[in-house]
Amino acid sequence: MSFIEINNLRKSFGNTEVLHGLNLKIARGQLATLLGPSGCGKSTLLRAIAGLNTIDEGEIIIDGRRVDDLAPKDRGLGMVFQHYALFPNMNVLDNVKFGLEMKGVDKKTRDTEAKKMIDLVGLAGKEVAYPANLSGGQQQRVALARSLVTKPDVLLLDEPLSALDAQIRVQLRGLIKSLQAELGITVILVTHDQEEAMSMSDYIFVMNQGHIVQEGSPTYIYRHPQSEFATRFIGDYNLFTKEEAAAMGAVDHADYSYVAIRPEVLSLEAIDDAYVYEGKVIRTSMRGSIYRLYIELDGKKMLKLDQLNRSANMRRVGDKVTVYMPKSEIIGMV
């Protein structure tokens, strides 16, 4: 049985329907992500689960209990937003204790539990510091501690890392994953960042225009996009129309509207059962451990090809290359 279940959920603002009869199920202890571009309805859905938005139709069930008619405080949820919403006049310890105080927990237990959670998020020694004296990453750790200390059934994260620097985002991704594993908590993350979703999620719901257009594990979503939208949004695929694929000789996929292939499966070395193309390097891009080549085929179509960043794989702009496209890696979409 699913821990969280949403059935036929609809939500409109005025005459505009934002969520179109959504259905989803999330297992206990999963980190599930609502992934999609701005305006796709993911934050509206999260706020509906939290009780911050009313719904027009449908039901929200958590651990077998219907909660859509309950007040937010009665749903057993914790929530962390992009903006930390800390109390500026309270120090770290008092901010973290606040939820416990609202629940009527005695002072000794409040202090003990809050200090344990502060230590768990890596802020031991910062108990008496005020938000104004903390970095953005530290403030978000306080917000996480404050949400987790009340031991919610579900933790809701609404773009919690998007305001932070890249290095801090990576650190907090790891922290959230380790906290989830250690506490066994169910987490729903909202993000528009594909890398964030892929690196953190157990399960992903891809959203577009108020619909869930695909769902599955990060590996499945990445390797098997089921629509042009998913292909363009999830990965960095080479995407061709039916006509372009036919012109390239990819006749095995003639029944599909689009075909796609990932840059990392293309090769400059001969491989079996592959389409073979001659091309010219028109641009290069350094991406840390990955070296990307932009290759023009016959003066028309461009391919993106990724290789490990090592000397043997280096090419210069203007170099002629032979590209091998493995037929088994080509994805067709109706």
C-alpha positions as CSV (number, residue, x, y, z in Angstrom):
1,M,0.0,0.0,0.0
2,S,1.3,3.5,-0.9
3,F,2.2,5.8,1.9
4,I,1.0,8.9,0.0
5,E,-1.8,8.7,-2.5
6,I,-3.3,11.5,-4.6
7,N,-6.4,10.7,-6.6
8,N,-7.9,12.9,-9.4
9,L,-6.6,16.1,-7.9
10,R,-7.8,19.3,-9.6
11,K,-7.0,22.9,-8.8
12,S,-8.0,26.1,-10.6
13,F,-7.2,29.7,-10.0
14,G,-10.0,31.7,-11.5
15,N,-10.8,30.3,-14.9
16,T,-7.4,28.7,-15.3
17,E,-7.1,25.0,-14.3
18,V,-3.6,24.5,-13.0
19,L,-3.7,20.8,-12.0
20,H,-5.7,18.5,-14.3
21,G,-6.9,15.4,-12.4
22,L,-3.5,14.3,-11.1
23,N,-2.9,10.8,-9.7
24,L,0.3,9.7,-8.0
25,K,1.5,7.3,-5.4
26,I,4.6,7.5,-3.2
27,A,6.1,4.7,-1.0
28,R,7.0,5.1,2.6
29,G,10.6,6.3,3.0
30,Q,11.0,7.5,-0.6
31,L,12.5,10.7,-1.7
32,A,10.1,11.6,-4.5
33,T,10.6,14.6,-6.8
34,L,8.1,16.8,-8.6
35,L,10.3,17.9,-11.6
36,G,9.3,20.4,-14.2
37,P,9.7,23.9,-15.6
38,S,8.3,27.1,-13.9
39,G,4.6,27.3,-14.1
40,C,4.0,23.5,-14.6
41,G,2.0,23.2,-11.3
42,K,4.6,21.4,-9.1
43,S,4.6,24.0,-6.3
44,T,0.8,24.2,-6.5
45,L,0.6,20.5,-6.0
46,L,3.1,20.6,-3.1
47,R,1.1,23.4,-1.4
48,A,-2.1,21.4,-1.9
49,I,-0.5,18.5,-0.1
50,A,0.6,20.8,2.7
51,G,-2.9,22.3,3.0
52,L,-1.7,25.8,1.9
53,N,-3.9,25.6,-1.2
54,T,-7.4,24.3,-1.2
55,I,-8.3,21.8,-3.9
56,D,-11.4,21.8,-6.2
57,E,-11.7,18.0,-6.6
58,G,-9.9,14.8,-5.6
59,E,-8.4,13.4,-2.4
60,I,-5.0,13.4,-0.6
61,I,-4.3,10.4,1.5
62,I,-1.3,10.0,3.9
63,D,-0.7,6.7,5.7
64,G,-4.2,5.6,5.0
65,R,-5.8,8.8,6.3
66,R,-7.5,11.3,4.1
67,V,-6.1,14.8,4.9
68,D,-7.4,17.2,2.3
69,D,-10.1,18.4,4.7
70,L,-7.6,18.9,7.6
71,A,-5.9,22.1,8.6
72,P,-2.1,22.2,7.7
73,K,-1.1,21.8,11.4
74,D,-3.1,18.5,11.6
75,R,-1.5,16.8,8.6
76,G,1.7,15.7,10.2
77,L,3.9,17.5,7.7
78,G,7.1,19.6,7.8
79,M,7.9,22.1,5.0
80,V,11.1,23.9,3.9
81,F,10.8,26.7,1.3
82,Q,13.4,28.4,-1.0
83,H,13.4,31.3,1.4
84,Y,14.3,30.1,4.9
85,A,11.5,32.0,6.8
86,L,13.5,31.9,10.1
87,F,12.6,34.2,12.9
88,P,15.3,36.9,12.8
89,N,14.8,37.8,16.5
90,M,15.5,34.2,17.6
91,N,18.8,32.4,17.8
92,V,19.4,29.0,16.1
93,L,18.3,27.0,19.1
94,D,15.1,28.9,19.6
95,N,14.2,28.7,15.9
96,V,14.6,24.9,16.0
97,K,12.7,24.6,19.2
98,F,9.7,26.6,18.0
99,G,7.7,23.8,16.4
100,L,8.2,21.7,19.6
101,E,7.0,24.6,21.7
102,M,3.9,24.9,19.5
103,K,3.2,21.2,20.2
104,G,3.4,21.7,23.9
105,V,6.6,19.7,24.4
106,D,8.2,20.4,27.8
107,K,11.3,22.7,27.9
108,K,13.8,20.0,28.9
109,T,12.7,17.7,26.0
110,R,12.6,20.7,23.6
111,D,16.2,21.6,24.4
112,T,17.5,18.1,24.1
113,E,15.7,17.3,20.8
114,A,16.6,20.6,19.3
115,K,20.3,20.3,20.1
116,K,20.4,16.8,18.7
117,M,18.9,18.0,15.5
118,I,21.2,21.0,15.3
119,D,24.1,18.5,15.6
120,L,22.6,16.3,13.0
121,V,22.5,19.1,10.4
122,G,26.1,20.0,11.1
123,L,25.6,23.2,13.1
124,A,26.8,22.2,16.6
125,G,28.3,25.3,18.2
126,K,26.0,27.7,16.4
127,E,23.1,27.4,18.9
128,V,23.2,31.0,20.0
129,A,23.9,32.5,16.6
130,Y,21.2,34.6,15.0
131,P,20.1,34.2,11.3
132,A,21.7,37.4,10.2
133,N,25.1,36.0,11.3
134,L,24.7,32.8,9.3
135,S,25.4,32.0,5.6
136,G,22.6,31.1,3.3
137,G,23.6,27.4,3.5
138,Q,23.6,27.5,7.3
139,Q,20.2,29.2,7.4
140,Q,18.8,26.5,5.2
141,R,20.3,23.9,7.6
142,V,18.4,25.6,10.4
143,A,15.2,25.5,8.4
144,L,15.7,21.8,7.8
145,A,16.4,21.2,11.5
146,R,13.3,23.1,12.5
147,S,11.1,21.1,10.2
148,L,12.6,17.7,11.1
149,V,12.7,18.1,14.9
150,T,8.9,17.7,15.1
151,K,9.3,14.2,13.5
152,P,6.8,14.9,10.6
153,D,5.3,12.0,8.7
154,V,6.4,13.8,5.5
155,L,8.9,16.5,4.7
156,L,8.0,18.8,1.9
157,L,10.8,20.7,0.2
158,D,9.9,23.6,-2.2
159,E,12.9,24.5,-4.3
160,P,15.0,24.6,-1.0
161,L,18.4,24.9,-2.6
162,S,17.8,27.2,-5.6
163,A,18.9,30.4,-3.9
164,L,22.3,28.9,-2.9
165,D,25.7,28.8,-4.5
166,A,26.5,25.7,-6.6
167,Q,29.0,24.2,-4.1
168,I,26.6,24.7,-1.1
169,R,23.8,23.2,-3.2
170,V,25.9,20.0,-3.7
171,Q,26.7,19.8,0.0
172,L,23.0,20.2,1.1
173,R,21.9,17.6,-1.5
174,G,24.1,15.1,0.3
175,L,22.9,16.3,3.7
176,I,19.2,15.9,2.8
177,K,19.8,12.4,1.4
178,S,21.7,11.3,4.5
179,L,19.1,12.7,6.8
180,Q,16.4,11.0,4.8
181,A,18.2,7.7,5.1
182,E,19.0,8.1,8.8
183,L,15.6,9.2,9.8
184,G,13.6,7.0,7.4
185,I,11.5,9.9,6.4
186,T,9.3,10.3,3.3
187,V,10.3,13.4,1.4
188,I,8.6,15.2,-1.5
189,L,11.0,17.6,-3.3
190,V,10.0,20.3,-5.8
191,T,12.6,21.4,-8.3
192,H,13.2,22.6,-11.8
193,D,16.8,21.4,-11.7
194,Q,17.3,18.1,-13.5
195,E,20.7,17.4,-12.0
196,E,19.3,17.9,-8.5
197,A,16.4,15.6,-9.2
198,M,18.6,12.9,-10.7
199,S,21.2,13.0,-7.9
200,M,18.7,13.0,-5.0
201,S,15.6,11.1,-6.0
202,D,14.4,7.6,-5.5
203,Y,11.4,8.3,-7.8
204,I,10.6,11.2,-10.1
205,F,7.3,12.7,-11.4
206,V,7.9,14.8,-14.5
207,M,5.3,17.5,-14.8
208,N,4.3,19.8,-17.6
209,Q,1.3,22.1,-17.9
210,G,-0.5,20.6,-14.9
211,H,0.0,17.0,-15.9
212,I,2.3,14.2,-14.9
213,V,3.9,13.3,-18.2
214,Q,6.2,10.6,-17.0
215,E,7.3,8.9,-13.8
216,G,9.9,6.4,-12.7
217,S,13.3,6.0,-11.2
218,P,16.0,8.5,-12.2
219,T,17.7,5.9,-14.3
220,Y,14.5,5.0,-16.1
221,I,13.5,8.6,-16.7
222,Y,16.9,9.5,-18.1
223,R,17.4,6.4,-20.3
224,H,13.8,6.1,-21.5
225,P,12.1,9.5,-22.1
226,Q,8.6,9.0,-23.5
227,S,7.9,12.3,-25.2
228,E,9.6,15.2,-26.9
229,F,9.1,17.3,-23.8
230,A,10.7,14.8,-21.5
231,T,13.6,14.4,-23.9
232,R,14.3,18.1,-24.1
233,F,13.7,18.7,-20.3
234,I,15.3,15.7,-18.6
235,G,18.5,15.2,-20.5
236,D,20.8,16.8,-23.0
237,Y,19.8,14.5,-25.9
238,N,20.5,14.9,-29.6
239,L,16.9,15.1,-30.9
240,F,15.8,14.6,-34.5
241,T,12.5,14.8,-36.3
242,K,11.3,11.8,-38.3
243,E,12.4,13.6,-41.5
244,E,15.8,14.4,-40.1
245,A,16.3,10.8,-38.9
246,A,15.3,9.5,-42.3
247,A,17.8,11.9,-44.0
248,M,20.5,10.5,-41.7
249,G,19.7,6.9,-42.8
250,A,18.1,5.9,-39.4
251,V,15.4,4.0,-41.2
252,D,14.9,1.5,-38.3
253,H,12.9,4.2,-36.5
254,A,10.8,5.5,-39.4
255,D,7.5,5.0,-37.6
256,Y,8.4,7.5,-34.8
257,S,7.8,11.2,-34.8
258,Y,11.1,11.9,-33.1
259,V,14.3,9.9,-32.3
260,A,16.9,10.8,-29.7
261,I,20.3,9.7,-28.6
262,R,22.4,10.7,-25.6
263,P,25.7,12.5,-26.2
264,E,27.7,10.1,-24.1
265,V,26.8,6.9,-26.1
266,L,28.2,8.4,-29.4
267,S,31.7,7.3,-30.1
268,L,34.7,8.4,-32.2
269,E,36.0,4.9,-32.1
270,A,34.5,2.1,-34.3
271,I,31.7,0.1,-32.7
272,D,29.5,-2.7,-34.1
273,D,26.0,-2.2,-35.4
274,A,26.2,1.6,-35.6
275,Y,25.3,4.3,-38.0
276,V,28.5,6.0,-39.2
277,Y,28.8,9.7,-40.1
278,E,31.5,12.0,-41.2
279,G,31.6,15.4,-39.6
280,K,33.7,18.4,-38.5
281,V,34.2,19.8,-35.0
282,I,32.7,23.3,-34.9
283,R,32.9,23.9,-31.1
284,T,34.2,22.3,-27.9
285,S,33.2,22.7,-24.3
286,M,34.9,21.8,-21.1
287,R,32.6,20.4,-18.5
288,G,34.8,19.2,-15.7
289,S,35.3,15.5,-16.2
290,I,33.4,15.6,-19.5
291,Y,34.7,17.1,-22.7
292,R,31.9,17.9,-25.2
293,L,32.3,18.2,-29.0
294,Y,29.8,19.9,-31.2
295,I,30.0,18.1,-34.6
296,E,28.5,19.3,-37.8
297,L,27.4,16.6,-40.2
298,D,27.3,17.4,-43.9
299,G,27.1,21.1,-43.2
300,K,23.6,20.6,-41.8
301,K,22.8,18.7,-38.6
302,M,24.8,19.1,-35.4
303,L,25.6,16.4,-32.9
304,K,26.7,16.8,-29.3
305,L,29.2,14.1,-28.3
306,D,30.5,13.7,-24.8
307,Q,33.8,12.0,-23.9
308,L,35.9,11.7,-20.7
309,N,38.3,14.6,-20.3
310,R,41.6,13.0,-21.2
311,S,44.3,13.9,-23.6
312,A,43.5,11.1,-26.1
313,N,40.0,12.5,-26.6
314,M,40.9,16.1,-27.3
315,R,39.9,17.5,-30.7
316,R,40.3,21.0,-32.1
317,V,37.8,23.1,-33.9
318,G,38.0,22.2,-37.6
319,D,39.1,18.6,-37.1
320,K,37.4,16.0,-39.3
321,V,35.9,13.1,-37.3
322,T,34.0,9.9,-37.8
323,V,31.1,9.5,-35.5
324,Y,29.6,6.1,-34.6
325,M,25.9,6.1,-33.4
326,P,25.0,2.7,-31.8
327,K,21.6,1.6,-33.1
328,S,20.6,0.0,-29.8
329,E,20.9,3.3,-28.0
330,I,18.5,5.2,-30.3
331,I,15.2,6.1,-28.6
332,G,12.0,6.5,-30.7
333,M,9.0,8.5,-29.6
334,V,5.6,8.6,-31.2
